[in-house]
Amino acid sequence: MGIAKRALAIKPSPTLAMAARAKAMKAQGIDVVDFGVGEPDFDTPQHIKDAAKKAIDNGFTKYTPSSGTDELREAVVRKFKTDNGLEYDKTQVLISCGAKQSLYNIAEALFDPGDEIIIPAPYWVSYPDQVVLNDAKPVIVETTEAEKFTLSARKLESAVTKKTKAIILNSPSNPTGLAYDKKTLEEIAAVAMRHKLYVISDEIYEKLIYDGFTHTSIASLGKEIKDLTIVVNGVSKSHAMTGWRIGFAAGPKDVITAMANIQSQSTSNPASISQKAALEALTGSQDFLKVMNAEFDKRRKYMVERLNSIPGVSCLMPVGAFYAFPRVSAHFGTRSAGGNVIKNSSDFANVLLDEARVALVSGDSFGADAHIRLSYATSMENVRKGLDRIEGMVKALK
């Protein structure tokens, strides 16, 4: 008797683990600058909170259909048409308890033992574990800074085998903040169509883009690729609603139906009140987005410029999300002022927290050990203070 092997193969989320450690230090009165958090530091807009309060006052506190309310699914249909040029009906949309559950529902609905799932690295930490939890095999394909951390059609083609079932794309990306342009997506789509691969397209950071970059959903490139693609999105990042736990997915009806059946036997419906809030997020004023993006943009530019000024650190300029992903491997093999030897990105992150009181996430968590991830979803004051501490620590390395 014992714990299932699949459960033993999974590690706790490193991003949440670092956040918990930083929070514990703060509770002890230690001044920690936290660059580890993957959520906006803005409050949920007032009109969205008002919609939730109204739902409570009106008694909208019972079960809803397990796939989500009709009005919210119809709002998602309109969102996809308006924002992405994608035509769905509500039977092709599933509302879930966050985009993470949407992704997990997809994994349960599609993956069988022995299936291979191609995941470009750097990747969001949960992708490989969700594959493993569903008895499939993650096939990690490394990308490079020269490629702007995006998967090329050539590398995708070389990774495909007879067992390949799907590919997971994330654009804009967590952890790199980089994104796929239309031409690259067209080339990837050609490979996916040739081999009849499902494409799981995580577009949760779609609204957080800079420098005039245009977000393209791979599903919008034609009927054939659309029929192979499940698009995942939500309101968590775009509307500062991480705690409300509302995500959604759209795709082929048979896949969405299977996902809905799975959800009906796991969580059932997402919270009724959160669904009313999400409805307002999608249909109400979007002015908040301009304000939040403008502030993120200022922090982004400042952070990347500062990082690139630190000896031995280099960082590409992100075009989306709220992360910077600098390379710090030039400092591997050095010793900190506290006497700690830095052998890898995990050591680098731990020394920063222990000696400089800066929390961030090591790159090995994302399949890229030469790097670290910093979130600029914190105040400019914290960004400046944290970067001063990082620079001080790096200059003290021996």
Kinemage of the C-alpha trace (Angstrom):
@kinemage 1
@onewidth
@group {chain A} dominant
@subgroup {mainchain}
@vectorlist {calphas} color= white
{ca met a 1} P 0.000 0.000 0.000
{ca gly a 2} L 1.191 3.524 -0.653
{ca ile a 3} L 0.940 6.728 -2.624
{ca ala a 4} L 0.366 6.398 -6.380
{ca lys a 5} L 3.549 6.583 -8.448
{ca arg a 6} L 2.206 9.489 -10.484
{ca ala a 7} L 1.774 11.563 -7.331
{ca leu a 8} L 5.282 10.741 -6.101
{ca ala a 9} L 6.716 11.939 -9.420
{ca ile a 10} L 5.366 15.450 -8.892
{ca lys a 11} L 7.113 18.243 -7.033
{ca pro a 12} L 5.374 21.252 -5.456
{ca ser a 13} L 5.275 24.347 -7.660
{ca pro a 14} L 8.673 26.079 -7.269
{ca thr a 15} L 7.088 29.495 -7.826
{ca leu a 16} L 4.643 28.917 -4.979
{ca ala a 17} L 7.404 27.418 -2.811
{ca met a 18} L 9.577 30.524 -3.232
{ca ala a 19} L 6.567 32.750 -2.533
{ca ala a 20} L 5.866 30.818 0.676
{ca arg a 21} L 9.484 31.122 1.825
{ca ala a 22} L 9.518 34.857 1.130
{ca lys a 23} L 6.211 35.288 2.938
{ca ala a 24} L 7.529 33.427 5.978
{ca met a 25} L 10.566 35.725 6.120
{ca lys a 26} L 8.350 38.804 5.843
{ca ala a 27} L 6.236 37.466 8.718
{ca gln a 28} L 9.417 37.470 10.820
{ca gly a 29} L 9.867 41.164 10.060
{ca ile a 30} L 12.565 40.665 7.402
{ca asp a 31} L 12.481 43.183 4.546
{ca val a 32} L 12.226 40.985 1.433
{ca val a 33} L 11.763 42.308 -2.103
{ca asp a 34} L 9.606 39.734 -3.854
{ca phe a 35} L 10.148 39.279 -7.606
{ca gly a 36} L 8.740 35.745 -7.509
{ca val a 37} L 5.008 36.397 -7.660
{ca gly a 38} L 3.203 35.612 -10.913
{ca glu a 39} L 0.200 37.872 -10.433
{ca pro a 40} L -0.565 41.555 -11.011
{ca asp a 41} L -0.017 43.791 -8.000
{ca phe a 42} L -3.074 45.832 -9.021
{ca asp a 43} L -6.413 45.403 -7.311
{ca thr a 44} L -9.360 43.962 -9.234
{ca pro a 45} L -11.170 46.900 -10.898
{ca gln a 46} L -14.055 48.299 -8.860
{ca his a 47} L -16.772 47.640 -11.441
{ca ile a 48} L -15.849 43.950 -11.401
{ca lys a 49} L -15.965 43.798 -7.611
{ca asp a 50} L -19.322 45.582 -7.702
{ca ala a 51} L -20.696 42.923 -10.046
{ca ala a 52} L -19.652 40.233 -7.571
{ca lys a 53} L -21.269 42.097 -4.667
{ca lys a 54} L -24.467 42.440 -6.687
{ca ala a 55} L -24.417 38.691 -7.388
{ca ile a 56} L -24.226 37.992 -3.656
{ca asp a 57} L -27.003 40.481 -2.855
{ca asn a 58} L -29.194 38.921 -5.549
{ca gly a 59} L -28.681 35.437 -4.152
{ca phe a 60} L -26.628 34.173 -7.093
{ca thr a 61} L -24.894 31.748 -4.753
{ca lys a 62} L -26.093 28.340 -5.955
{ca tyr a 63} L -24.737 25.754 -8.360
{ca thr a 64} L -24.488 26.746 -12.001
{ca pro a 65} L -24.134 24.375 -14.958
{ca ser a 66} L -20.823 22.573 -14.488
{ca ser a 67} L -19.463 24.010 -17.762
{ca gly a 68} L -20.252 27.562 -16.653
{ca thr a 69} L -23.239 29.831 -17.111
{ca asp a 70} L -24.634 30.342 -20.591
{ca glu a 71} L -24.134 34.109 -20.367
{ca leu a 72} L -20.454 33.778 -19.489
{ca arg a 73} L -19.797 31.187 -22.184
{ca glu a 74} L -21.533 33.444 -24.718
{ca ala a 75} L -19.378 36.358 -23.552
{ca val a 76} L -16.283 34.206 -24.115
{ca val a 77} L -17.553 33.369 -27.608
{ca arg a 78} L -17.834 37.110 -28.338
{ca lys a 79} L -14.387 37.731 -26.870
{ca phe a 80} L -12.779 35.185 -29.180
{ca lys a 81} L -14.572 36.626 -32.214
{ca thr a 82} L -13.714 40.240 -31.396
{ca asp a 83} L -10.155 39.786 -30.156
{ca asn a 84} L -8.930 36.808 -32.153
{ca gly a 85} L -11.192 36.443 -35.200
{ca leu a 86} L -12.260 32.999 -33.969
{ca glu a 87} L -15.779 31.646 -34.439
{ca tyr a 88} L -17.072 29.271 -31.747
{ca asp a 89} L -20.441 28.487 -30.289
{ca lys a 90} L -21.003 28.078 -26.573
{ca thr a 91} L -20.855 24.276 -26.772
{ca gln a 92} L -17.192 24.719 -27.729
{ca val a 93} L -16.407 26.734 -24.589
{ca leu a 94} L -15.716 25.490 -21.059
{ca ile a 95} L -15.412 27.746 -18.017
{ca ser a 96} L -13.082 26.331 -15.347
{ca cys a 97} L -11.536 27.208 -11.991
{ca gly a 98} L -8.632 29.084 -13.552
{ca ala a 99} L -6.600 28.532 -16.712
{ca lys a 100} L -4.557 25.911 -14.851
{ca gln a 101} L -7.646 23.723 -14.481
{ca ser a 102} L -8.452 24.306 -18.144
{ca leu a 103} L -5.009 22.974 -19.030
{ca tyr a 104} L -5.358 20.016 -16.692
{ca asn a 105} L -8.784 19.170 -18.133
{ca ile a 106} L -7.181 19.127 -21.581
{ca ala a 107} L -4.458 16.772 -20.384
{ca glu a 108} L -7.019 14.395 -18.880
{ca ala a 109} L -9.196 14.512 -21.975
{ca leu a 110} L -6.431 13.960 -24.548
{ca phe a 111} L -3.425 12.141 -23.111
{ca asp a 112} L -3.082 8.360 -22.953
{ca pro a 113} L -0.210 6.283 -21.531
{ca gly a 114} L 2.710 6.375 -23.949
{ca asp a 115} L 1.664 9.592 -25.682
{ca glu a 116} L 4.443 12.116 -26.206
{ca ile a 117} L 3.729 15.791 -25.641
{ca ile a 118} L 6.189 18.339 -27.029
{ca ile a 119} L 6.953 21.226 -24.673
{ca pro a 120} L 9.360 24.015 -25.695
{ca ala a 121} L 11.754 25.119 -22.957
{ca pro a 122} L 11.738 27.487 -21.152
{ca tyr a 123} L 8.256 26.385 -20.109
{ca trp a 124} L 5.727 27.191 -17.422
{ca val a 125} L 6.458 24.905 -14.493
{ca ser a 126} L 3.149 23.000 -14.541
{ca tyr a 127} L 3.216 21.782 -18.150
{ca pro a 128} L 5.532 18.766 -17.700
{ca asp a 129} L 3.926 17.713 -14.417
{ca gln a 130} L 0.428 17.840 -15.864
{ca val a 131} L 1.630 15.567 -18.658
{ca val a 132} L 3.227 13.140 -16.193
{ca leu a 133} L 0.120 13.117 -13.988
{ca asn a 134} L -1.812 11.820 -16.974
{ca asp a 135} L 0.665 9.029 -17.725
{ca ala a 136} L 2.076 10.637 -20.861
{ca lys a 137} L 5.659 11.647 -21.608
{ca pro a 138} L 6.832 15.276 -21.794
{ca val a 139} L 9.320 15.775 -24.621
{ca ile a 140} L 11.302 18.912 -23.837
{ca val a 141} L 12.708 20.843 -26.802
{ca glu a 142} L 15.177 23.553 -25.860
{ca thr a 143} L 15.032 26.976 -27.463
{ca thr a 144} L 17.706 29.648 -27.390
{ca glu a 145} L 18.061 33.362 -26.823
{ca ala a 146} L 19.028 33.708 -30.490
{ca glu a 147} L 15.615 32.232 -31.306
{ca lys a 148} L 13.993 34.608 -28.784
{ca phe a 149} L 13.030 31.490 -26.831
{ca thr a 150} L 10.467 30.444 -29.450
{ca leu a 151} L 10.199 27.000 -31.006
{ca ser a 152} L 11.097 26.765 -34.679
{ca ala a 153} L 9.236 24.536 -37.100
{ca arg a 154} L 12.526 22.745 -37.770
{ca lys a 155} L 13.015 21.810 -34.118
{ca leu a 156} L 9.367 20.813 -33.824
{ca glu a 157} L 9.628 18.556 -36.848
{ca ser a 158} L 12.741 16.877 -35.500
{ca ala a 159} L 10.986 16.110 -32.188
{ca val a 160} L 7.880 14.504 -33.715
{ca thr a 161} L 7.578 10.724 -33.524
{ca lys a 162} L 4.770 8.259 -34.116
{ca lys a 163} L 3.844 8.681 -30.457
{ca thr a 164} L 3.525 12.479 -30.535
{ca lys a 165} L 0.005 13.553 -29.605
{ca ala a 166} L 0.240 17.297 -28.960
{ca ile a 167} L 2.385 20.372 -28.572
{ca ile a 168} L 1.975 23.008 -25.850
{ca leu a 169} L 2.563 26.643 -26.820
{ca asn a 170} L 2.567 29.630 -24.458
{ca ser a 171} L 2.487 33.092 -26.010
{ca pro a 172} L 3.273 35.531 -24.482
{ca ser a 173} L 5.423 33.266 -22.364
{ca asn a 174} L 5.871 32.640 -18.704
{ca pro a 175} L 8.820 32.802 -17.865
{ca thr a 176} L 10.470 34.692 -20.749
{ca gly a 177} L 7.910 37.372 -21.596
{ca leu a 178} L 8.593 36.678 -25.276
{ca ala a 179} L 5.981 35.680 -27.856
{ca tyr a 180} L 5.418 34.008 -31.209
{ca asp a 181} L 4.974 36.150 -34.294
{ca lys a 182} L 2.505 35.206 -37.012
{ca lys a 183} L 5.100 33.810 -39.417
{ca thr a 184} L 6.543 31.406 -36.835
{ca leu a 185} L 3.052 30.268 -35.863
{ca glu a 186} L 2.211 29.605 -39.518
{ca glu a 187} L 5.299 27.404 -39.809
{ca ile a 188} L 4.440 25.533 -36.593
{ca ala a 189} L 0.850 25.121 -37.771
{ca ala a 190} L 2.071 23.515 -41.002
{ca val a 191} L 3.976 20.880 -39.007
{ca ala a 192} L 1.043 20.270 -36.670
{ca met a 193} L -1.379 19.842 -39.585
{ca arg a 194} L 0.981 17.527 -41.458
{ca his a 195} L 1.269 15.217 -38.440
{ca lys a 196} L -2.282 15.775 -37.098
{ca leu a 197} L -1.003 17.045 -33.746
{ca tyr a 198} L -3.193 18.804 -31.234
{ca val a 199} L -1.985 22.289 -30.339
{ca ile a 200} L -2.654 23.459 -26.782
{ca ser a 201} L -2.304 27.231 -26.970
{ca asp a 202} L -1.975 28.961 -23.603
{ca glu a 203} L -2.752 32.632 -24.250
{ca ile a 204} L -3.384 33.795 -20.686
{ca tyr a 205} L -1.050 36.813 -21.093
{ca glu a 206} L -2.605 37.898 -24.382
{ca lys a 207} L -3.660 41.340 -23.129
{ca leu a 208} L -0.289 42.183 -21.564
{ca ile a 209} L 1.821 43.173 -24.581
{ca tyr a 210} L 4.190 46.042 -25.367
{ca asp a 211} L 6.114 47.819 -28.118
{ca gly a 212} L 3.263 47.466 -30.612
{ca phe a 213} L 3.546 43.681 -30.683
{ca thr a 214} L 0.470 42.011 -32.204
{ca his a 215} L -0.805 38.878 -30.506
{ca thr a 216} L -1.844 36.115 -32.907
{ca ser a 217} L -3.732 33.014 -31.869
{ca ile a 218} L -2.522 30.004 -33.839
{ca ala a 219} L -6.146 28.867 -34.083
{ca ser a 220} L -6.922 31.925 -36.222
{ca leu a 221} L -4.653 30.781 -39.074
{ca gly a 222} L -7.222 28.582 -40.815
{ca lys a 223} L -9.929 25.990 -40.297
{ca glu a 224} L -7.599 22.980 -40.329
{ca ile a 225} L -5.337 24.251 -37.556
{ca lys a 226} L -8.315 25.606 -35.619
{ca asp a 227} L -9.808 22.099 -35.603
{ca leu a 228} L -6.603 20.845 -33.960
{ca thr a 229} L -6.225 23.658 -31.415
{ca ile a 230} L -7.548 24.156 -27.912
{ca val a 231} L -7.119 27.781 -26.831
{ca val a 232} L -6.752 28.522 -23.120
{ca asn a 233} L -7.278 31.958 -21.625
{ca gly a 234} L -8.889 33.653 -18.641
{ca val a 235} L -9.276 36.829 -16.630
{ca ser a 236} L -6.638 36.201 -13.962
{ca lys a 237} L -3.757 38.165 -15.443
{ca ser a 238} L -5.583 40.641 -17.687
{ca his a 239} L -7.996 41.868 -15.029
{ca ala a 240} L -5.994 41.265 -11.829
{ca met a 241} L -8.323 38.441 -10.818
{ca thr a 242} L -5.971 35.603 -9.884
{ca gly a 243} L -7.868 34.767 -6.707
{ca trp a 244} L -11.245 34.686 -8.434
{ca arg a 245} L -10.174 31.486 -10.264
{ca ile a 246} L -11.841 31.807 -13.665
{ca gly a 247} L -10.256 30.460 -16.820
{ca phe a 248} L -11.726 29.167 -20.034
{ca ala a 249} L -10.937 27.005 -23.013
{ca ala a 250} L -12.347 26.801 -26.538
{ca gly a 251} L -11.783 24.172 -29.175
{ca pro a 252} L -13.195 21.189 -31.059
{ca lys a 253} L -16.576 20.202 -29.664
{ca asp a 254} L -15.594 16.594 -28.901
{ca val a 255} L -12.573 17.721 -26.877
{ca ile a 256} L -14.507 20.379 -24.972
{ca thr a 257} L -17.301 17.888 -24.249
{ca ala a 258} L -14.792 15.409 -22.834
{ca met a 259} L -13.231 18.155 -20.714
{ca ala a 260} L -16.666 19.206 -19.461
{ca asn a 261} L -17.511 15.634 -18.462
{ca ile a 262} L -14.252 15.389 -16.541
{ca gln a 263} L -14.860 18.699 -14.798
{ca ser a 264} L -18.391 17.678 -13.854
{ca gln a 265} L -16.897 14.790 -11.867
{ca ser a 266} L -14.082 16.800 -10.276
{ca thr a 267} L -14.814 20.398 -9.295
{ca ser a 268} L -18.209 20.754 -10.963
{ca asn a 269} L -18.908 24.428 -11.717
{ca pro a 270} L -16.586 27.352 -11.023
{ca ala a 271} L -17.782 29.685 -8.260
{ca ser a 272} L -21.052 31.345 -9.249
{ca ile a 273} L -20.010 34.744 -7.893
{ca ser a 274} L -16.674 34.625 -9.710
{ca gln a 275} L -18.498 33.896 -12.949
{ca lys a 276} L -20.557 37.077 -12.563
{ca ala a 277} L -17.342 38.990 -11.910
{ca ala a 278} L -15.710 37.448 -14.995
{ca leu a 279} L -18.734 38.382 -17.085
{ca glu a 280} L -18.292 41.999 -16.070
{ca ala a 281} L -14.549 41.748 -16.755
{ca leu a 282} L -15.200 40.632 -20.326
{ca thr a 283} L -18.139 42.905 -21.114
{ca gly a 284} L -17.510 46.017 -18.996
{ca ser a 285} L -15.011 48.852 -19.290
{ca gln a 286} L -11.508 47.866 -20.381
{ca asp a 287} L -9.906 51.202 -19.446
{ca phe a 288} L -8.113 49.519 -16.552
{ca leu a 289} L -5.988 47.514 -18.995
{ca lys a 290} L -4.397 50.640 -20.462
{ca val a 291} L -3.447 51.907 -17.024
{ca met a 292} L -2.000 48.577 -15.870
{ca asn a 293} L -0.109 47.953 -19.118
{ca ala a 294} L 1.390 51.448 -19.085
{ca glu a 295} L 2.732 50.905 -15.567
{ca phe a 296} L 4.049 47.432 -16.396
{ca asp a 297} L 5.743 48.897 -19.464
{ca lys a 298} L 7.661 51.456 -17.370
{ca arg a 299} L 8.793 48.794 -14.920
{ca arg a 300} L 9.730 46.412 -17.770
{ca lys a 301} L 12.029 48.892 -19.459
{ca tyr a 302} L 13.653 49.976 -16.223
{ca met a 303} L 14.203 46.402 -15.007
{ca val a 304} L 15.729 45.113 -18.236
{ca glu a 305} L 17.996 48.141 -18.642
{ca arg a 306} L 19.226 47.731 -15.058
{ca leu a 307} L 19.753 43.983 -15.454
{ca asn a 308} L 21.810 44.507 -18.608
{ca ser a 309} L 24.000 47.017 -16.758
{ca ile a 310} L 24.998 44.443 -14.122
{ca pro a 311} L 28.306 42.691 -14.917
{ca gly a 312} L 27.818 39.135 -16.196
{ca val a 313} L 24.042 39.485 -16.545
{ca ser a 314} L 22.190 39.743 -19.862
{ca cys a 315} L 18.467 39.943 -20.549
{ca leu a 316} L 16.294 40.051 -23.664
{ca met a 317} L 13.559 42.683 -23.697
{ca pro a 318} L 10.196 40.924 -23.140
{ca val a 319} L 7.248 41.863 -25.367
{ca gly a 320} L 4.519 40.504 -23.103
{ca ala a 321} L 3.474 39.282 -19.645
{ca phe a 322} L 5.321 40.791 -16.636
{ca tyr a 323} L 8.542 38.780 -16.412
{ca ala a 324} L 12.207 39.297 -17.191
{ca phe a 325} L 14.378 36.220 -17.749
{ca pro a 326} L 18.044 37.197 -17.487
{ca arg a 327} L 21.014 34.907 -18.036
{ca val a 328} L 23.224 34.696 -14.942
{ca ser a 329} L 25.334 31.625 -15.744
{ca ala a 330} L 28.491 33.743 -16.052
{ca his a 331} L 28.498 33.773 -12.251
{ca phe a 332} L 28.260 30.013 -11.770
{ca gly a 333} L 31.366 28.781 -9.985
{ca thr a 334} L 31.756 31.958 -7.950
{ca arg a 335} L 31.470 32.393 -4.191
{ca ser a 336} L 29.141 34.860 -2.488
{ca ala a 337} L 30.117 37.334 0.237
{ca gly a 338} L 28.546 34.896 2.696
{ca gly a 339} L 30.805 32.085 1.491
{ca asn a 340} L 28.208 30.182 -0.543
{ca val a 341} L 29.353 28.629 -3.819
{ca ile a 342} L 26.965 29.308 -6.704
{ca lys a 343} L 26.841 26.224 -8.909
{ca asn a 344} L 23.504 26.764 -10.684
{ca ser a 345} L 20.423 28.974 -10.878
{ca ser a 346} L 18.916 27.448 -7.748
{ca asp a 347} L 22.021 28.382 -5.754
{ca phe a 348} L 21.898 31.869 -7.262
{ca ala a 349} L 18.268 32.316 -6.197
{ca asn a 350} L 18.886 30.980 -2.703
{ca val a 351} L 21.890 33.248 -2.141
{ca leu a 352} L 19.846 36.225 -3.291
{ca leu a 353} L 17.125 35.416 -0.789
{ca asp a 354} L 19.430 34.518 2.110
{ca glu a 355} L 22.005 37.264 1.692
{ca ala a 356} L 20.351 40.051 -0.325
{ca arg a 357} L 16.730 39.524 0.764
{ca val a 358} L 15.445 39.268 -2.817
{ca ala a 359} L 13.019 36.510 -3.814
{ca leu a 360} L 12.819 35.258 -7.387
{ca val a 361} L 12.559 31.911 -9.183
{ca ser a 362} L 15.487 29.877 -10.476
{ca gly a 363} L 15.590 29.052 -14.175
{ca asp a 364} L 15.910 25.304 -13.639
{ca ser a 365} L 12.255 25.387 -12.567
{ca phe a 366} L 11.443 26.368 -16.161
{ca gly a 367} L 13.910 24.062 -17.901
{ca ala a 368} L 16.553 26.762 -18.382
{ca asp a 369} L 19.183 26.564 -15.645
{ca ala a 370} L 21.322 29.427 -16.999
{ca his a 371} L 18.596 31.938 -16.140
{ca ile a 372} L 16.466 33.341 -13.339
{ca arg a 373} L 12.938 34.776 -13.518
{ca leu a 374} L 11.964 38.124 -12.073
{ca ser a 375} L 8.416 39.452 -12.000
{ca tyr a 376} L 7.930 43.198 -12.323
{ca ala a 377} L 4.389 42.897 -10.985
{ca thr a 378} L 5.456 44.939 -7.977
{ca ser a 379} L 5.908 48.629 -7.307
{ca met a 380} L 8.607 50.667 -9.024
{ca glu a 381} L 10.027 51.373 -5.573
{ca asn a 382} L 10.443 47.639 -5.016
{ca val a 383} L 11.871 47.159 -8.518
{ca arg a 384} L 14.564 49.757 -7.822
{ca lys a 385} L 15.341 48.459 -4.348
{ca gly a 386} L 15.470 44.834 -5.479
{ca leu a 387} L 17.735 45.565 -8.432
{ca asp a 388} L 20.059 47.584 -6.200
{ca arg a 389} L 20.348 44.537 -3.941
{ca ile a 390} L 20.935 42.158 -6.864
{ca glu a 391} L 23.618 44.428 -8.277
{ca gly a 392} L 25.285 44.658 -4.887
{ca met a 393} L 25.299 40.894 -4.443
{ca val a 394} L 26.694 40.259 -7.922
{ca lys a 395} L 29.484 42.816 -7.516
{ca ala a 396} L 30.488 41.121 -4.246
{ca leu a 397} L 30.881 37.681 -5.860
{ca lys a 398} L 34.414 36.275 -5.880
